[in-house]
C-alpha cells in the first residue's frame, strides 16, 4: 500500500528532522509506552541523561511521544496523515492576528471543516491555533486566540497532522493491545495465556514476509497478515475492517516497530560500557564510578548525537526500501508443475546435505528433527538456554513446523512457501536458501504441499490418489 500524495507533500514541506506533535485526546484508552529491559539495564545517567545531553528515555520520547501525545518524526517513512498549506494573507493594521487566509496546492485539499492549524515554520513555528470559524469558500480561518507573533505570507501550516496515526492508535488499542501490549512488546494482559506468544514488534522483525532475507517487512505483508490472520495461532483475521482502517493499523504497527528498534539501537551504543553490569565490572577492575560517569557525559555530548542521527537515517532507509519492488522475493521461473516426479525430487532435496530440512523438521516432516533436542546458546548472554530446542530472537522456543498438518502460518500459497525457503523466516532458525536454484525450491514446495496427503508420510514423495485428484 503506497503512501498518499498529500503525505509526500507534507514531508517535502518540512525539514526531515522536525518532530511534529499529533496529540490524542484523553479517553478511557489512556496508557503509556514502556521502556525495554535493556534500557533499564543501563546506569541511571545513561537512561536519563544530563542537563545538556538527553539519555535514552528522552531521545525516544522526543521522537515518538506517548500514546496520548504521539510525535511524528518526519525522517521516518510512515504515513502519519495530514497535508500542508501556506499563509496567503491576514488583516493589516497592526492588530493582533486572529484571522488568516490560507492557500492550498489544489482545491481538492481545501478542508470542509477545520479545527486546528499548526504553523510549521516562520515566526509562529510550533504554534497550534484553535479555529473558531472556518469559511471554506474564502479559505479564511478565524482563530480562537490571537497569534503571539505575526506570520508571513508563504509560511507553511499543517492541516490534520497525524490523523492517520491517531486513527491507527485507537484501532490498535481496541483490537491489538490486549495481546501485543501498548508498546508493541508482545506483553499485553492476555499474552501469558497464548502460544505462540504475540509478536514483540520492538526488534523491527516480522517472521512472514515476501521480502528478501535482508529486507524489512513490507506494507503489503502487514496488510495481508491483518486481513488473513496467522493460521495455527491466536492472531485473527481483521477482514471486516475498512481499507483505511487496515492502512492506519499498518502504519501504527510500523511506528511501534521503529520506535522499539530505535530504542534498541541507541542502547547498543551504550550498553557495552555503561550498563549496570559493565559498571560493576569496571569498578572491580579499578576504575572509579565518577571517572566512568564523566566519560559517559563526554560521550553523550560529543559522540551520541551523531550516532542517533545515523540510526535515524538507517531506519528511514531500511523501512522505506522494504516497499520497493526490488526487495520482493521474485522467482526467476514459474512454479514447476506439481507431479510425482517433482515431489520425489523435492524429497531428495529435503533430505540432502544442501538443504537438510530433516535436521529440524524430521525425516517425515513431524517437526521432530535432532536439532529440537539440543541446548542452544543465548547470543546475548552466551549461556545455554535452560530448555532444549530452537530459539528465536525473542528467546521463545520454536518447534519446527509440523508439515504433516498442512498448516503454514505464513500462508499456504505455493509462492508463500517459496518465500519461506528463499528468504527464510526472519528472527528464527529457519535459514534462507537464496543460493539454491529456483527450480529446486519449487520441487521442495511441491513436496512439502503433498506431505499432509501421503498415506505413509515421507515414504515416496508422492501424494495419495485422493490428494492427486484434487
C-alpha positions as CSV (number, residue, x, y, z in Angstrom):
1,X,0.0,0.0,0.0
2,X,1.5,3.3,-1.0
3,X,1.5,6.5,0.9
4,X,-0.9,9.2,-0.2
5,X,0.4,12.1,-2.4
6,X,-0.7,14.5,0.3
7,X,1.7,12.8,2.7
8,X,4.6,13.3,0.3
9,X,3.7,17.0,0.1
10,X,3.6,17.1,3.9
11,X,7.0,15.5,4.2
12,X,8.6,17.5,1.5
13,X,7.5,20.8,3.0
14,X,9.0,20.1,6.4
15,X,12.6,19.6,7.5
16,X,13.2,15.8,7.8
17,X,14.3,16.1,11.4
18,X,11.3,18.0,12.6
19,X,9.2,16.3,15.3
20,X,5.5,17.1,14.9
21,X,3.1,16.6,17.9
22,X,-0.1,14.8,17.0
23,X,-1.8,14.9,20.3
24,X,-4.5,12.3,21.1
25,X,-7.5,13.3,23.2
26,X,-7.7,11.9,26.7
27,X,-10.0,8.9,26.9
28,X,-10.6,5.6,28.6
29,X,-7.9,4.2,26.3
30,X,-5.2,6.1,28.1
31,X,-2.0,4.1,28.5
32,X,1.8,4.6,28.5
33,X,4.7,3.3,26.5
34,X,7.2,1.3,28.5
35,X,11.0,1.2,28.1
36,X,12.7,-2.0,27.3
37,X,14.5,-4.1,29.9
38,X,17.7,-3.3,28.1
39,X,17.2,0.4,28.6
40,X,16.5,-0.2,32.3
41,X,19.8,-2.3,32.5
42,X,21.8,0.9,31.8
43,X,23.2,3.0,34.6
44,X,20.7,5.7,35.6
45,X,22.7,8.5,34.0
46,X,22.6,6.7,30.6
47,X,18.9,6.3,31.0
48,X,18.0,9.9,32.0
49,X,21.0,11.8,30.6
50,X,22.5,15.0,31.8
51,X,21.3,18.6,31.6
52,X,23.0,19.2,28.3
53,X,22.6,15.7,26.8
54,X,19.4,13.6,26.8
55,X,19.6,10.0,27.8
56,X,17.9,7.1,26.1
57,X,14.5,7.7,27.5
58,X,14.3,11.3,26.4
59,X,15.8,10.5,23.0
60,X,12.9,8.0,22.4
61,X,10.2,10.3,23.9
62,X,11.3,13.3,21.8
63,X,10.9,11.3,18.6
64,X,7.8,9.2,19.4
65,X,6.0,10.7,22.3
66,X,3.4,8.7,24.3
67,X,0.1,7.2,23.3
68,X,-1.9,10.3,24.2
69,X,0.6,12.7,22.6
70,X,2.2,10.9,19.6
71,X,5.1,12.5,17.8
72,X,5.6,12.2,14.1
73,X,9.3,12.1,13.3
74,X,9.2,13.2,9.7
75,X,12.5,11.4,8.9
76,X,10.6,8.1,9.0
77,X,8.7,6.6,6.1
78,X,5.4,6.5,7.9
79,X,2.1,7.8,6.6
80,X,1.3,10.0,9.6
81,X,-1.6,11.7,7.8
82,X,-2.2,15.3,7.1
83,X,-1.2,17.8,4.4
84,X,0.1,21.3,4.2
85,X,-1.0,24.7,3.1
86,X,0.5,28.2,3.3
87,X,-0.4,31.5,4.8
88,X,-1.8,33.7,2.0
89,X,-2.9,36.8,3.8
90,X,-4.1,38.3,7.1
91,X,-5.7,41.6,8.1
92,X,-3.4,44.6,8.2
93,X,-3.4,47.4,10.7
94,X,-1.2,46.1,13.4
95,X,-3.9,44.4,15.4
96,X,-3.4,41.0,17.0
97,X,-3.7,38.4,14.3
98,X,-6.9,36.3,14.8
99,X,-7.8,35.8,11.1
100,X,-5.7,34.0,8.5
101,X,-6.4,33.2,4.9
102,X,-4.8,30.0,3.7
103,X,-3.7,28.8,0.3
104,X,-3.6,25.1,-0.8
105,X,-1.9,23.3,-3.7
106,X,-5.3,22.3,-5.2
107,X,-8.9,22.8,-4.5
108,X,-9.2,19.2,-3.6
109,X,-7.2,19.8,-0.5
110,X,-9.4,22.6,0.9
111,X,-11.0,21.1,4.0
112,X,-14.7,21.3,4.6
113,X,-14.1,21.6,8.3
114,X,-11.1,22.8,10.2
115,X,-10.5,22.8,13.9
116,X,-6.7,23.2,14.3
117,X,-3.9,24.8,12.3
118,X,-0.3,24.1,13.1
119,X,2.4,26.6,12.0
120,X,5.4,24.7,10.7
121,X,7.9,27.5,10.1
122,X,8.4,31.2,10.4
123,X,7.8,33.4,13.4
124,X,4.9,31.2,14.6
125,X,6.7,27.9,14.2
126,X,5.4,25.3,16.5
127,X,2.2,27.2,17.4
128,X,-1.0,25.2,17.3
129,X,-4.0,27.5,16.8
130,X,-7.6,26.5,17.5
131,X,-10.0,27.6,14.8
132,X,-13.2,29.2,15.9
133,X,-14.8,29.5,12.5
134,X,-13.7,28.2,9.1
135,X,-15.0,29.6,5.8
136,X,-14.1,27.0,3.1
137,X,-15.2,29.3,0.3
138,X,-12.8,32.1,1.2
139,X,-10.3,29.7,2.9
140,X,-10.3,32.0,5.9
141,X,-9.8,30.7,9.5
142,X,-10.9,32.8,12.4
143,X,-8.8,31.8,15.4
144,X,-9.9,31.4,19.0
145,X,-6.9,33.3,20.3
146,X,-4.6,35.8,18.7
147,X,-1.2,34.6,17.5
148,X,1.7,35.6,19.6
149,X,3.7,36.7,16.5
150,X,2.8,37.9,13.1
151,X,3.1,35.2,10.4
152,X,4.4,36.0,6.9
153,X,2.8,35.1,3.6
154,X,4.1,31.8,2.4
155,X,4.6,30.4,5.9
156,X,3.8,26.7,6.0
157,X,0.9,25.4,8.0
158,X,-0.1,21.8,8.7
159,X,-3.7,20.6,8.5
160,X,-4.8,17.3,10.1
161,X,-1.3,16.4,11.0
162,X,-1.1,12.9,12.4
163,X,-4.8,12.0,11.8
164,X,-3.8,8.7,10.2
165,X,-1.5,7.7,13.1
166,X,-4.2,8.7,15.7
167,X,-6.7,6.5,13.9
168,X,-4.3,3.6,13.9
169,X,-3.6,4.2,17.6
170,X,-7.3,4.0,18.5
171,X,-7.8,0.8,16.4
172,X,-4.6,-0.7,17.9
173,X,-5.7,-0.1,21.5
174,X,-9.1,-1.6,20.7
175,X,-8.1,-4.6,18.7
176,X,-4.4,-5.4,19.3
177,X,-3.0,-4.1,22.6
178,X,-4.6,-6.8,24.8
179,X,-2.2,-9.3,23.1
180,X,0.7,-7.2,21.7
181,X,0.8,-4.6,24.5
182,X,0.5,-0.8,24.3
183,X,4.2,-0.5,23.4
184,X,4.1,-3.4,20.9
185,X,6.2,-5.5,23.3
186,X,4.1,-8.7,22.9
187,X,3.2,-8.4,26.6
188,X,-0.5,-7.5,26.7
189,X,-2.7,-8.8,29.5
190,X,-3.7,-11.9,27.6
191,X,-0.2,-12.7,26.2
192,X,0.7,-15.0,29.0
193,X,-2.1,-17.4,28.1
194,X,-1.2,-17.6,24.4
195,X,1.1,-20.0,22.5
196,X,2.9,-18.9,20.5
197,X,3.4,-15.6,22.2
198,X,2.2,-12.5,20.4
199,X,4.8,-10.7,18.3
200,X,7.1,-8.3,20.0
201,X,7.5,-5.6,17.4
202,X,10.4,-3.8,19.1
203,X,13.0,-5.8,17.3
204,X,11.7,-4.5,14.0
205,X,11.5,-8.1,12.9
206,X,8.4,-9.8,11.4
207,X,8.5,-13.5,10.5
208,X,6.3,-13.9,7.5
209,X,7.3,-11.6,4.6
210,X,7.5,-11.7,0.9
211,X,10.7,-9.6,1.0
212,X,14.2,-10.9,0.7
213,X,16.2,-12.1,3.7
214,X,17.9,-8.7,4.3
215,X,14.8,-6.5,4.0
216,X,12.2,-5.4,6.5
217,X,8.5,-6.3,6.3
218,X,6.6,-4.5,3.6
219,X,3.2,-2.7,4.0
220,X,1.6,-5.4,1.8
221,X,2.9,-8.1,4.1
222,X,1.4,-6.5,7.2
223,X,-1.8,-5.8,5.4
224,X,-2.1,-9.5,4.4
225,X,-1.5,-10.7,8.0
226,X,-4.2,-8.3,9.2
227,X,-6.6,-9.4,6.6
228,X,-5.9,-13.2,6.8
229,X,-4.6,-13.7,10.3
230,X,-1.9,-16.3,11.0
231,X,-3.2,-19.9,10.8
232,X,-2.4,-22.1,13.8
233,X,-2.1,-19.1,16.1
234,X,-4.4,-16.7,18.1
235,X,-3.7,-14.0,15.5
236,X,-7.2,-13.5,14.0
237,X,-8.3,-12.0,10.7
238,X,-9.5,-8.4,10.6
239,X,-11.1,-8.8,7.2
240,X,-14.1,-6.8,8.3
241,X,-12.1,-3.6,8.9
242,X,-12.3,-1.0,6.2
243,X,-9.3,-0.4,3.9
244,X,-8.5,2.9,5.5
245,X,-8.6,1.3,8.9
246,X,-6.3,-1.5,7.9
247,X,-3.9,1.1,6.4
248,X,-3.9,3.1,9.6
249,X,-3.2,0.0,11.7
250,X,-0.3,-1.0,9.4
251,X,1.2,2.5,9.8
252,X,0.8,2.4,13.6
253,X,2.4,-1.1,13.9
254,X,5.3,0.2,11.8
255,X,5.5,3.2,14.1
256,X,5.7,0.9,17.2
257,X,8.3,-1.3,15.5
258,X,10.5,1.6,14.5
259,X,10.2,3.1,18.0
260,X,11.4,-0.2,19.6
261,X,14.2,-0.7,17.0
262,X,15.4,2.9,17.5
263,X,15.5,2.4,21.3
264,X,17.4,-0.9,20.9
265,X,20.0,0.6,18.6
266,X,20.6,3.6,20.9
267,X,21.0,1.3,23.8
268,X,23.5,-0.8,21.8
269,X,25.8,2.3,21.6
270,X,25.9,2.5,25.4
271,X,25.4,-1.0,26.8
272,X,28.9,-2.4,26.4
273,X,30.5,0.3,28.6
274,X,27.6,1.8,30.6
275,X,25.2,-1.0,31.6
276,X,24.9,-1.8,35.3
277,X,26.9,-5.0,34.7
278,X,29.6,-3.1,32.8
279,X,29.8,-0.5,35.6
280,X,30.2,-3.2,38.2
281,X,33.0,-4.9,36.3
282,X,34.8,-1.7,35.5
283,X,34.7,-0.6,39.2
284,X,36.0,-4.1,40.2
285,X,38.8,-3.6,37.6
286,X,40.0,-0.4,39.4
287,X,38.1,2.4,37.7
288,X,36.2,4.9,39.8
289,X,32.5,5.4,39.2
290,X,32.9,9.2,39.0
291,X,35.5,8.8,36.2
292,X,33.2,6.4,34.3
293,X,30.3,8.8,34.6
294,X,32.5,11.7,33.4
295,X,33.5,9.6,30.4
296,X,29.8,8.8,29.7
297,X,28.9,12.5,29.9
298,X,31.5,13.4,27.3
299,X,30.4,10.5,25.1
300,X,26.8,11.6,25.2
301,X,27.7,15.2,24.4
302,X,30.2,14.6,21.7
303,X,29.5,11.3,20.0
304,X,26.0,10.0,20.7
305,X,24.1,12.8,18.7
306,X,25.9,11.7,15.6
307,X,25.1,8.0,16.2
308,X,21.5,8.9,16.8
309,X,21.3,10.8,13.5
310,X,22.9,7.8,11.7
311,X,20.4,5.4,13.4
312,X,17.5,7.6,12.2
313,X,18.9,7.6,8.6
314,X,19.4,3.8,8.7
315,X,15.9,3.2,9.9
316,X,14.4,5.5,7.3
317,X,16.3,3.7,4.6
318,X,15.6,0.2,5.6
319,X,11.9,0.7,6.3
320,X,11.4,2.6,3.1
321,X,13.2,0.2,0.7
322,X,11.2,-2.7,2.1
323,X,8.3,-1.4,0.0
324,X,10.3,-1.3,-3.2
325,X,9.8,-3.9,-5.9
326,X,13.5,-4.8,-5.7
327,X,13.0,-6.0,-2.2
328,X,10.4,-8.7,-3.1
329,X,11.2,-12.3,-3.5
330,X,10.8,-12.9,-7.2
331,X,11.1,-16.5,-8.6
332,X,13.1,-16.5,-11.8
333,X,10.9,-19.2,-13.2
334,X,7.2,-20.0,-12.8
335,X,6.2,-22.8,-10.4
336,X,7.3,-26.2,-11.6
337,X,4.1,-28.2,-12.3
338,X,3.1,-30.5,-9.5
339,X,3.8,-34.1,-10.3
340,X,5.0,-37.3,-8.7
341,X,8.4,-36.7,-10.3
342,X,8.7,-33.2,-8.9
343,X,7.7,-34.4,-5.4
344,X,10.3,-37.1,-5.5
345,X,12.9,-34.6,-6.5
346,X,11.7,-32.3,-3.7
347,X,12.0,-35.1,-1.1
348,X,15.6,-35.8,-2.3
349,X,16.4,-32.1,-1.8
350,X,14.6,-32.1,1.6
351,X,16.9,-34.9,2.8
352,X,20.0,-33.6,1.1
353,X,23.0,-32.1,2.9
354,X,22.4,-28.9,0.9
355,X,19.0,-28.2,2.5
356,X,19.0,-30.8,5.3
357,X,15.4,-29.9,6.2
358,X,15.0,-33.1,8.2
359,X,17.5,-31.9,10.7
360,X,14.8,-29.6,12.1
361,X,11.5,-30.8,10.6
362,X,12.3,-34.5,10.9
363,X,12.6,-37.2,8.2
364,X,8.8,-37.5,8.0
365,X,8.0,-33.8,8.5
366,X,6.7,-34.2,12.0
367,X,8.8,-31.3,13.5
368,X,11.0,-33.7,15.5
369,X,14.4,-33.4,13.9
370,X,17.5,-33.8,16.1
371,X,18.0,-30.0,16.3
372,X,14.9,-29.9,18.6
373,X,16.8,-31.8,21.3
374,X,20.0,-29.6,21.5
375,X,20.7,-26.9,24.0
376,X,21.4,-23.6,22.2
377,X,23.4,-20.7,23.5
378,X,21.7,-17.4,24.1
379,X,23.6,-15.0,21.8
380,X,23.2,-12.1,24.3
381,X,24.3,-13.9,27.5
382,X,26.4,-16.5,25.7
383,X,25.0,-19.0,28.2
384,X,22.9,-22.1,27.4
385,X,19.2,-21.8,27.4
386,X,17.5,-23.7,30.2
387,X,15.4,-25.8,27.8
388,X,16.4,-27.7,24.6
389,X,15.1,-26.6,21.2
390,X,15.4,-23.9,18.6
391,X,15.1,-20.3,19.9
392,X,14.1,-17.2,18.0
393,X,15.3,-13.6,18.6
394,X,12.5,-13.2,21.1
395,X,14.0,-16.1,23.2
396,X,11.0,-18.2,22.6
397,X,11.3,-22.0,21.9
398,X,10.0,-22.7,18.3
399,X,9.1,-26.1,17.3
400,X,9.8,-26.5,13.6
401,X,6.6,-26.6,11.5
402,X,4.8,-29.9,11.6
403,X,4.4,-30.3,7.9
404,X,2.0,-33.3,8.1
405,X,-0.7,-30.9,9.5
406,X,-0.7,-28.8,6.4
407,X,-0.9,-25.6,8.4
408,X,1.5,-22.9,7.3
409,X,1.5,-19.7,9.3
410,X,2.9,-17.6,6.6
411,X,0.3,-18.7,4.1
412,X,-0.2,-21.9,2.0
413,X,0.0,-20.4,-1.5
414,X,2.9,-22.0,-3.3
415,X,4.5,-18.6,-3.5
416,X,4.3,-18.2,0.3
417,X,6.3,-21.5,0.7
418,X,8.7,-20.3,-2.0
419,X,9.3,-17.2,0.1
420,X,9.9,-19.2,3.3
421,X,12.6,-21.2,1.6
422,X,14.2,-18.5,-0.4
423,X,14.2,-15.8,2.4
424,X,13.9,-18.0,5.5
425,X,11.7,-16.9,8.4
426,X,13.1,-13.7,9.9
427,X,14.0,-13.9,13.5
428,X,14.1,-17.7,13.6
429,X,16.4,-20.5,12.9
430,X,14.7,-21.2,9.5
431,X,17.5,-20.1,7.2
432,X,17.5,-18.6,3.8
433,X,18.2,-20.8,0.8
434,X,18.5,-18.0,-1.7
435,X,21.5,-19.6,-3.3
436,X,19.5,-22.8,-4.2
437,X,18.3,-22.8,-7.8
438,X,14.7,-21.7,-8.1
439,X,13.7,-24.8,-9.9
440,X,14.9,-26.9,-6.9
441,X,13.0,-24.6,-4.5
442,X,9.8,-25.3,-6.5
443,X,10.4,-29.0,-6.3
444,X,10.6,-28.7,-2.5
445,X,7.4,-26.6,-2.4
446,X,5.6,-29.3,-4.3
447,X,6.8,-32.0,-2.0
448,X,6.0,-30.1,1.2
449,X,2.5,-29.4,0.0
450,X,2.0,-33.1,-0.7
451,X,3.1,-34.3,2.8
452,X,-0.2,-33.9,4.6
453,X,-1.9,-36.2,2.0
454,X,0.7,-39.0,2.0
455,X,-0.5,-42.4,3.1
456,X,2.8,-43.0,4.7
457,X,4.5,-39.6,5.3
458,X,7.8,-39.3,3.6
459,X,7.8,-42.8,2.1
460,X,7.8,-41.9,-1.5
461,X,7.4,-38.2,-2.0
462,X,4.2,-39.0,-3.9
463,X,0.7,-37.9,-2.8
464,X,-2.2,-40.3,-2.2
465,X,-4.7,-40.9,-5.0
466,X,-7.3,-38.7,-3.4
467,X,-4.8,-35.8,-3.0
468,X,-3.6,-36.2,-6.5
469,X,-7.1,-35.9,-7.8
470,X,-7.8,-32.6,-6.1
